[in-house]
């Protein structure tokens, strides 16, 4: 029994600096690559098409909407989908077809595959501080999957079994720290909005996600985090990531990443949560 056809989907918006690297890493590993572009103004589409990708234009509404729209426009003969961010690429030794064949032979009801994502920051591949090879659900059956309705920390939900694999993705953004700061500033506002949206639903942050064991584990950790006093959360998270989980072992890159992602960003989320709460009270 074969595994069927595999397509990769990549969401883009002004990703000319990344798109060729991502597409090159997929060559020979999937049957088709579909670039879902949200009205780029640079050379993203030209470079994608030159590299053999099939391109689509769809205005951005949300990450969830973009992923689910991408799934809806894939050809009917596509069985499996690999989701890749534009600033990610497949490890050279990743063999998607061999892994799928191995996994499906042991589990005919397989619908999702956890890949391993590594991160490069300041030119250094992070290995400690909880940032080693992290399982992420990126390969799934098209007919069994959809993107969860979240503003941040979006993830795929699948109907069926999920298994782990050795398929490795590398997350390495080349746009510089200014872009990173701007992106996370936007994420902080979205996370605060998601927090208040869950409160309106009378849903704890830990109850708002569903899917793989990895997603459920992340959701439980989020619930524990939000059970702490707000002024302690960023400091506690930084301490966990940098000291307890050994982020300091990644040297200078480990410190800056732990500080920015675990302390600065989490503090920004807390400020946004408080600001949105005060704005809501002012309207009452």
C-alpha positions in Angstrom: 0.0 0.0 0.0 1.4 3.4 -1.0 1.3 6.6 0.9 -0.2 8.7 -1.9 0.8 12.2 -3.0 2.4 14.7 -0.7 2.1 18.5 -1.0 3.9 21.2 1.0 2.2 24.5 1.8 4.1 27.7 2.6 2.4 30.9 3.7 4.2 34.0 2.5 4.1 37.8 2.7 7.3 39.5 1.4 9.5 36.5 1.9 12.0 36.9 -0.9 14.9 36.5 1.5 13.6 33.1 2.6 11.5 31.5 -0.1 14.3 30.0 -2.3 15.9 28.3 0.6 12.7 26.8 1.8 11.8 25.5 -1.7 15.3 24.2 -2.3 15.0 22.1 0.8 11.8 20.5 -0.4 13.1 19.5 -3.8 12.6 15.7 -4.4 11.0 15.3 -1.0 7.4 16.1 -1.8 5.3 15.9 -5.0 4.1 19.5 -5.1 4.8 22.8 -3.3 2.0 25.4 -3.0 2.9 28.9 -1.9 -0.1 30.8 -0.4 0.8 34.4 -0.7 -1.0 37.4 0.9 -0.2 40.1 -1.6 3.5 40.4 -1.4 5.1 43.5 -2.8 8.6 42.0 -3.3 9.9 39.2 -5.5 8.4 36.4 -3.5 6.1 35.1 -6.2 8.6 35.5 -9.0 11.2 33.5 -7.1 8.7 30.9 -6.0 7.4 30.3 -9.5 11.0 30.2 -10.9 11.7 27.4 -8.3 8.8 25.4 -9.6 6.2 26.2 -6.9 2.5 26.6 -7.6 1.4 30.0 -6.3 -1.9 31.3 -5.0 -3.0 34.7 -3.9 -5.3 35.1 -0.9 -5.7 38.2 1.2 -4.7 37.8 4.9 -7.4 37.5 7.5 -5.7 35.3 10.1 -3.2 32.5 10.2 -6.0 30.0 10.8 -8.0 31.2 7.8 -5.0 31.2 5.6 -4.0 27.6 6.4 -7.6 26.3 6.1 -8.0 28.1 2.8 -4.8 26.6 1.6 -6.1 23.1 2.4 -9.3 23.8 0.5 -7.5 24.7 -2.8 -5.1 21.8 -2.9 -5.8 19.3 -5.7 -8.1 16.4 -4.8 -5.4 13.8 -5.4 -3.2 15.1 -2.5 -3.2 12.8 0.5 -0.6 14.3 2.8 0.3 17.9 3.6 3.5 19.3 5.0 3.2 22.8 6.5 6.3 24.8 6.4 6.9 28.5 7.4 8.8 30.5 4.8 11.7 31.1 7.3 12.0 27.3 7.9 13.6 24.6 5.8 13.9 20.8 5.8 17.0 19.2 7.2 19.0 17.8 4.3 18.6 14.2 5.7 14.8 14.5 6.2 13.1 11.7 4.2 9.4 12.4 4.3 8.3 9.5 2.0 10.4 6.9 3.8 9.1 8.1 7.2 5.5 8.1 6.1 5.9 4.6 4.6 7.4 3.3 7.8 4.8 4.9 10.1 1.8 3.9 8.0 2.9 0.3 7.8 2.8 0.1 11.6 -0.3 2.3 12.0 -2.9 2.2 9.2 -5.0 4.9 11.0 -2.2 7.4 11.1 -3.4 11.0 10.4 -0.7 13.2 11.8 3.1 13.1 12.1 5.2 15.1 14.6 8.3 16.6 13.1 11.3 18.0 15.1 11.8 21.7 14.9 15.2 23.3 15.7 15.8 27.0 16.0 18.7 29.2 14.9 19.1 32.5 16.7 21.9 35.0 16.2 23.6 32.4 14.0 23.6 29.8 16.8 21.4 26.6 16.9 19.7 26.6 20.3 20.0 23.3 22.1 19.0 24.2 25.7 16.5 26.2 27.6 13.7 24.1 26.2 14.6 25.1 22.7 16.2 21.8 21.5 14.4 19.7 18.9 10.7 20.3 19.7 7.9 18.1 18.4 5.5 20.0 16.1 2.5 18.6 14.2 3.5 19.6 10.6 2.7 16.6 8.5 -0.9 15.4 8.2 -3.6 13.9 6.1 -5.4 16.6 4.1 -8.8 15.1 4.6 -8.3 14.7 8.4 -6.9 18.0 9.4 -7.8 21.7 10.1 -6.1 24.6 11.8 -7.4 25.4 15.3 -9.2 28.7 15.7 -6.6 30.6 17.7 -5.1 34.1 17.3 -1.6 32.9 18.4 0.1 29.5 18.9 -2.0 28.1 16.0 -1.8 24.4 15.6 -3.2 21.6 13.5 -6.0 19.4 14.8 -6.4 15.9 13.2 -8.9 13.1 13.3 -6.9 9.9 13.9 -3.6 8.8 15.3 -0.5 10.9 15.7 3.0 9.5 15.7 6.5 10.9 16.2 9.1 11.0 13.4 12.7 12.0 12.8 11.8 14.6 10.2 13.6 17.7 11.2 12.8 21.4 10.3 15.2 24.3 10.9 13.7 27.6 11.9 16.2 30.3 10.9 14.8 33.8 10.2 17.2 36.0 8.2 15.3 39.3 8.6 17.2 40.6 11.7 16.3 41.5 15.3 14.2 44.5 14.2 11.8 42.2 12.4 11.7 39.8 15.3 10.8 42.6 17.7 8.1 44.0 15.5 6.6 40.5 14.9 6.5 39.7 18.7 5.1 43.1 19.5 2.2 42.2 17.2 2.0 38.7 18.8 1.8 40.2 22.3 -1.4 42.1 21.3 -2.9 39.0 19.8 -2.1 36.8 22.8 -3.7 39.3 25.1 -6.8 39.4 22.9 -6.8 35.5 22.9 -6.6 35.6 26.7 -9.6 37.9 27.1 -11.5 35.9 24.4 -11.0 32.8 26.5 -12.3 34.6 29.6 -15.4 35.7 27.7 -16.0 32.1 26.7 -15.5 31.1 30.4 -12.6 29.0 29.3 -9.3 28.8 31.1 -6.2 29.3 28.9 -5.4 25.7 29.6 -8.7 24.5 28.1 -8.5 26.4 24.8 -6.4 24.0 22.8 -6.9 20.5 21.5 -4.9 18.2 19.4 -1.7 16.2 19.8 -0.2 15.3 23.2 2.4 18.0 22.5 -0.3 20.6 22.1 -2.2 19.4 25.2 1.0 19.5 27.2 1.7 23.1 26.0 -1.9 24.0 26.9 -1.5 22.6 30.5 1.7 24.6 30.9 0.0 27.7 29.7 -2.7 27.1 32.3 -0.1 26.7 35.0 1.6 29.9 33.9 -1.6 31.9 34.1 -2.3 30.6 37.5 0.7 32.6 38.8 0.4 36.3 39.8 0.8 38.5 36.7 3.9 40.4 38.0 5.7 37.1 38.6 5.0 35.3 35.4 7.7 36.8 33.1 10.4 36.5 35.8 9.4 32.9 36.6 9.4 31.9 33.0 12.8 33.5 32.3 14.2 31.7 35.4 12.8 28.4 34.1 14.1 28.8 30.6 17.5 30.3 31.3 18.6 28.7 34.6 16.5 25.6 35.2 16.4 24.3 31.6 20.0 25.5 30.9 19.5 28.3 28.4 22.8 29.7 29.6 24.6 26.8 28.0 23.8 28.3 24.6 26.1 31.2 25.5 25.3 34.7 24.3 22.5 33.6 22.0 20.9 31.7 24.8 20.9 34.7 27.1 19.4 37.1 24.5 16.8 34.6 23.3 15.7 33.7 26.9 15.6 37.4 27.8 13.7 38.5 24.8 11.3 35.6 24.4 10.8 34.6 28.0 11.0 37.9 29.8 10.6 40.9 27.4 7.9 39.2 25.3 6.0 37.8 28.3 6.1 41.2 30.0 4.7 42.8 26.9 1.8 40.3 26.9 1.1 41.1 30.5 1.0 44.8 29.7 -1.4 44.2 26.8 -3.6 42.1 29.0 -3.9 44.8 31.6 -4.4 47.5 29.0 -7.2 45.6 27.3 -8.8 44.9 30.7 -8.7 48.6 31.6 -10.1 49.6 28.3 -12.9 47.1 28.7 -13.7 48.5 32.2 -13.7 52.0 30.8 -16.4 51.1 28.3 -18.7 49.7 30.9 
